[in-house]
Amino acid sequence: MARMPAATARLPNTSTSRFPDLTQISAAHGGTFPEEEVFRIIDGQAEMHAHGTRHMPVWGYEFFGQQADDERAHAQAAEKVDALVNYLRKRQRPAS
């Protein structure tokens, strides 16, 4: 856990893995899913003060494809990040 980004380091680690339990994001934020913060982390806008290397790719950049300056590509990338955020929001469980 010492090498995880600071934003995810506060999430509970309920498995034998060193990665946080992504079903507990809401629980770690007082029962409210921090949709904007999660979006910004996934797409790379959030400032991450990592304790070592970043384990996850910055998906916003990956989703832009070859046309990174294209407005349509940005809109499509945002839609993909939104889909990931919605996926995570729907899978939240009460604190364990």
PyMOL CGO cylinders between C-alpha atoms (Angstrom):
from pymol import cmd
from pymol.cgo import CYLINDER

trace = [
    CYLINDER, 0.00, 0.00, 0.00, 2.94, 2.35, 0.50, 0.3, 1, 1, 1, 1, 1, 1,
    CYLINDER, 2.94, 2.35, 0.50, 3.38, 2.63, -3.27, 0.3, 1, 1, 1, 1, 1, 1,
    CYLINDER, 3.38, 2.63, -3.27, -0.28, 3.47, -4.00, 0.3, 1, 1, 1, 1, 1, 1,
    CYLINDER, -0.28, 3.47, -4.00, -1.29, 7.03, -4.96, 0.3, 1, 1, 1, 1, 1, 1,
    CYLINDER, -1.29, 7.03, -4.96, -2.29, 9.15, -1.97, 0.3, 1, 1, 1, 1, 1, 1,
    CYLINDER, -2.29, 9.15, -1.97, -5.89, 9.51, -3.19, 0.3, 1, 1, 1, 1, 1, 1,
    CYLINDER, -5.89, 9.51, -3.19, -6.43, 5.77, -3.06, 0.3, 1, 1, 1, 1, 1, 1,
    CYLINDER, -6.43, 5.77, -3.06, -4.23, 5.06, -0.03, 0.3, 1, 1, 1, 1, 1, 1,
    CYLINDER, -4.23, 5.06, -0.03, -7.10, 6.01, 2.31, 0.3, 1, 1, 1, 1, 1, 1,
    CYLINDER, -7.10, 6.01, 2.31, -9.38, 3.32, 0.84, 0.3, 1, 1, 1, 1, 1, 1,
    CYLINDER, -9.38, 3.32, 0.84, -9.73, 0.11, 2.80, 0.3, 1, 1, 1, 1, 1, 1,
    CYLINDER, -9.73, 0.11, 2.80, -7.73, -2.85, 1.64, 0.3, 1, 1, 1, 1, 1, 1,
    CYLINDER, -7.73, -2.85, 1.64, -9.96, -5.82, 2.44, 0.3, 1, 1, 1, 1, 1, 1,
    CYLINDER, -9.96, -5.82, 2.44, -8.15, -8.49, 0.47, 0.3, 1, 1, 1, 1, 1, 1,
    CYLINDER, -8.15, -8.49, 0.47, -4.69, -9.99, 0.42, 0.3, 1, 1, 1, 1, 1, 1,
    CYLINDER, -4.69, -9.99, 0.42, -3.92, -7.69, -2.53, 0.3, 1, 1, 1, 1, 1, 1,
    CYLINDER, -3.92, -7.69, -2.53, -2.03, -4.44, -2.03, 0.3, 1, 1, 1, 1, 1, 1,
    CYLINDER, -2.03, -4.44, -2.03, -4.67, -2.62, -4.08, 0.3, 1, 1, 1, 1, 1, 1,
    CYLINDER, -4.67, -2.62, -4.08, -7.65, -0.79, -2.54, 0.3, 1, 1, 1, 1, 1, 1,
    CYLINDER, -7.65, -0.79, -2.54, -11.15, -2.23, -2.58, 0.3, 1, 1, 1, 1, 1, 1,
    CYLINDER, -11.15, -2.23, -2.58, -12.87, -0.08, -5.22, 0.3, 1, 1, 1, 1, 1, 1,
    CYLINDER, -12.87, -0.08, -5.22, -16.29, -1.13, -3.91, 0.3, 1, 1, 1, 1, 1, 1,
    CYLINDER, -16.29, -1.13, -3.91, -15.55, 0.91, -0.75, 0.3, 1, 1, 1, 1, 1, 1,
    CYLINDER, -15.55, 0.91, -0.75, -14.94, 4.34, -2.34, 0.3, 1, 1, 1, 1, 1, 1,
    CYLINDER, -14.94, 4.34, -2.34, -18.27, 5.72, -1.07, 0.3, 1, 1, 1, 1, 1, 1,
    CYLINDER, -18.27, 5.72, -1.07, -17.71, 4.24, 2.37, 0.3, 1, 1, 1, 1, 1, 1,
    CYLINDER, -17.71, 4.24, 2.37, -14.31, 5.94, 2.56, 0.3, 1, 1, 1, 1, 1, 1,
    CYLINDER, -14.31, 5.94, 2.56, -16.01, 9.26, 1.72, 0.3, 1, 1, 1, 1, 1, 1,
    CYLINDER, -16.01, 9.26, 1.72, -18.76, 9.21, 4.35, 0.3, 1, 1, 1, 1, 1, 1,
    CYLINDER, -18.76, 9.21, 4.35, -21.25, 7.31, 2.20, 0.3, 1, 1, 1, 1, 1, 1,
    CYLINDER, -21.25, 7.31, 2.20, -21.11, 9.69, -0.78, 0.3, 1, 1, 1, 1, 1, 1,
    CYLINDER, -21.11, 9.69, -0.78, -19.50, 8.63, -4.05, 0.3, 1, 1, 1, 1, 1, 1,
    CYLINDER, -19.50, 8.63, -4.05, -17.04, 11.38, -5.10, 0.3, 1, 1, 1, 1, 1, 1,
    CYLINDER, -17.04, 11.38, -5.10, -17.95, 11.24, -8.79, 0.3, 1, 1, 1, 1, 1, 1,
    CYLINDER, -17.95, 11.24, -8.79, -15.96, 14.29, -9.93, 0.3, 1, 1, 1, 1, 1, 1,
    CYLINDER, -15.96, 14.29, -9.93, -12.83, 13.24, -8.02, 0.3, 1, 1, 1, 1, 1, 1,
    CYLINDER, -12.83, 13.24, -8.02, -13.00, 9.72, -9.45, 0.3, 1, 1, 1, 1, 1, 1,
    CYLINDER, -13.00, 9.72, -9.45, -13.48, 11.14, -12.97, 0.3, 1, 1, 1, 1, 1, 1,
    CYLINDER, -13.48, 11.14, -12.97, -10.44, 13.39, -12.55, 0.3, 1, 1, 1, 1, 1, 1,
    CYLINDER, -10.44, 13.39, -12.55, -8.30, 10.52, -11.23, 0.3, 1, 1, 1, 1, 1, 1,
    CYLINDER, -8.30, 10.52, -11.23, -9.23, 8.23, -14.14, 0.3, 1, 1, 1, 1, 1, 1,
    CYLINDER, -9.23, 8.23, -14.14, -8.72, 10.82, -16.86, 0.3, 1, 1, 1, 1, 1, 1,
    CYLINDER, -8.72, 10.82, -16.86, -5.49, 12.16, -15.37, 0.3, 1, 1, 1, 1, 1, 1,
    CYLINDER, -5.49, 12.16, -15.37, -6.64, 15.66, -14.39, 0.3, 1, 1, 1, 1, 1, 1,
    CYLINDER, -6.64, 15.66, -14.39, -6.27, 15.08, -10.65, 0.3, 1, 1, 1, 1, 1, 1,
    CYLINDER, -6.27, 15.08, -10.65, -2.96, 15.92, -9.07, 0.3, 1, 1, 1, 1, 1, 1,
    CYLINDER, -2.96, 15.92, -9.07, -1.68, 12.67, -7.67, 0.3, 1, 1, 1, 1, 1, 1,
    CYLINDER, -1.68, 12.67, -7.67, 1.01, 12.73, -5.06, 0.3, 1, 1, 1, 1, 1, 1,
    CYLINDER, 1.01, 12.73, -5.06, 2.17, 9.18, -5.59, 0.3, 1, 1, 1, 1, 1, 1,
    CYLINDER, 2.17, 9.18, -5.59, 4.40, 7.25, -3.24, 0.3, 1, 1, 1, 1, 1, 1,
    CYLINDER, 4.40, 7.25, -3.24, 6.30, 5.68, -6.12, 0.3, 1, 1, 1, 1, 1, 1,
    CYLINDER, 6.30, 5.68, -6.12, 5.06, 4.78, -9.57, 0.3, 1, 1, 1, 1, 1, 1,
    CYLINDER, 5.06, 4.78, -9.57, 1.45, 5.17, -10.66, 0.3, 1, 1, 1, 1, 1, 1,
    CYLINDER, 1.45, 5.17, -10.66, -0.08, 1.69, -11.00, 0.3, 1, 1, 1, 1, 1, 1,
    CYLINDER, -0.08, 1.69, -11.00, -2.95, 2.67, -13.28, 0.3, 1, 1, 1, 1, 1, 1,
    CYLINDER, -2.95, 2.67, -13.28, -2.62, 4.31, -16.68, 0.3, 1, 1, 1, 1, 1, 1,
    CYLINDER, -2.62, 4.31, -16.68, -4.09, 7.75, -17.23, 0.3, 1, 1, 1, 1, 1, 1,
    CYLINDER, -4.09, 7.75, -17.23, -7.10, 6.51, -19.20, 0.3, 1, 1, 1, 1, 1, 1,
    CYLINDER, -7.10, 6.51, -19.20, -8.12, 9.91, -20.53, 0.3, 1, 1, 1, 1, 1, 1,
    CYLINDER, -8.12, 9.91, -20.53, -4.94, 9.96, -22.60, 0.3, 1, 1, 1, 1, 1, 1,
    CYLINDER, -4.94, 9.96, -22.60, -5.40, 6.35, -23.70, 0.3, 1, 1, 1, 1, 1, 1,
    CYLINDER, -5.40, 6.35, -23.70, -8.97, 7.05, -24.85, 0.3, 1, 1, 1, 1, 1, 1,
    CYLINDER, -8.97, 7.05, -24.85, -7.98, 10.08, -26.98, 0.3, 1, 1, 1, 1, 1, 1,
    CYLINDER, -7.98, 10.08, -26.98, -6.29, 7.83, -29.50, 0.3, 1, 1, 1, 1, 1, 1,
    CYLINDER, -6.29, 7.83, -29.50, -4.28, 9.35, -32.35, 0.3, 1, 1, 1, 1, 1, 1,
    CYLINDER, -4.28, 9.35, -32.35, -6.37, 12.55, -32.53, 0.3, 1, 1, 1, 1, 1, 1,
    CYLINDER, -6.37, 12.55, -32.53, -5.58, 13.98, -29.10, 0.3, 1, 1, 1, 1, 1, 1,
    CYLINDER, -5.58, 13.98, -29.10, -6.33, 17.57, -30.24, 0.3, 1, 1, 1, 1, 1, 1,
    CYLINDER, -6.33, 17.57, -30.24, -9.67, 16.66, -31.83, 0.3, 1, 1, 1, 1, 1, 1,
    CYLINDER, -9.67, 16.66, -31.83, -12.72, 18.02, -29.95, 0.3, 1, 1, 1, 1, 1, 1,
    CYLINDER, -12.72, 18.02, -29.95, -14.77, 14.97, -30.95, 0.3, 1, 1, 1, 1, 1, 1,
    CYLINDER, -14.77, 14.97, -30.95, -12.05, 12.66, -29.61, 0.3, 1, 1, 1, 1, 1, 1,
    CYLINDER, -12.05, 12.66, -29.61, -12.12, 14.54, -26.29, 0.3, 1, 1, 1, 1, 1, 1,
    CYLINDER, -12.12, 14.54, -26.29, -15.90, 14.13, -26.07, 0.3, 1, 1, 1, 1, 1, 1,
    CYLINDER, -15.90, 14.13, -26.07, -15.64, 10.42, -26.81, 0.3, 1, 1, 1, 1, 1, 1,
    CYLINDER, -15.64, 10.42, -26.81, -12.87, 10.02, -24.22, 0.3, 1, 1, 1, 1, 1, 1,
    CYLINDER, -12.87, 10.02, -24.22, -15.01, 11.82, -21.63, 0.3, 1, 1, 1, 1, 1, 1,
    CYLINDER, -15.01, 11.82, -21.63, -17.91, 9.46, -22.41, 0.3, 1, 1, 1, 1, 1, 1,
    CYLINDER, -17.91, 9.46, -22.41, -15.66, 6.45, -21.80, 0.3, 1, 1, 1, 1, 1, 1,
    CYLINDER, -15.66, 6.45, -21.80, -14.39, 7.87, -18.51, 0.3, 1, 1, 1, 1, 1, 1,
    CYLINDER, -14.39, 7.87, -18.51, -18.00, 8.63, -17.51, 0.3, 1, 1, 1, 1, 1, 1,
    CYLINDER, -18.00, 8.63, -17.51, -18.88, 4.99, -18.22, 0.3, 1, 1, 1, 1, 1, 1,
    CYLINDER, -18.88, 4.99, -18.22, -16.06, 3.82, -15.92, 0.3, 1, 1, 1, 1, 1, 1,
    CYLINDER, -16.06, 3.82, -15.92, -17.15, 6.24, -13.18, 0.3, 1, 1, 1, 1, 1, 1,
    CYLINDER, -17.15, 6.24, -13.18, -20.76, 5.01, -13.46, 0.3, 1, 1, 1, 1, 1, 1,
    CYLINDER, -20.76, 5.01, -13.46, -19.56, 1.40, -13.33, 0.3, 1, 1, 1, 1, 1, 1,
    CYLINDER, -19.56, 1.40, -13.33, -17.64, 2.09, -10.11, 0.3, 1, 1, 1, 1, 1, 1,
    CYLINDER, -17.64, 2.09, -10.11, -20.54, 4.07, -8.58, 0.3, 1, 1, 1, 1, 1, 1,
    CYLINDER, -20.54, 4.07, -8.58, -22.97, 1.19, -9.20, 0.3, 1, 1, 1, 1, 1, 1,
    CYLINDER, -22.97, 1.19, -9.20, -20.67, -1.32, -7.51, 0.3, 1, 1, 1, 1, 1, 1,
    CYLINDER, -20.67, -1.32, -7.51, -20.32, 0.49, -4.19, 0.3, 1, 1, 1, 1, 1, 1,
    CYLINDER, -20.32, 0.49, -4.19, -21.11, -1.51, -1.06, 0.3, 1, 1, 1, 1, 1, 1,
    CYLINDER, -21.11, -1.51, -1.06, -21.75, -0.39, 2.50, 0.3, 1, 1, 1, 1, 1, 1,
    CYLINDER, -21.75, -0.39, 2.50, -18.70, -0.23, 4.75, 0.3, 1, 1, 1, 1, 1, 1,
    CYLINDER, -18.70, -0.23, 4.75, -17.62, -3.68, 5.84, 0.3, 1, 1, 1, 1, 1, 1,
]
cmd.load_cgo(trace, "trace")
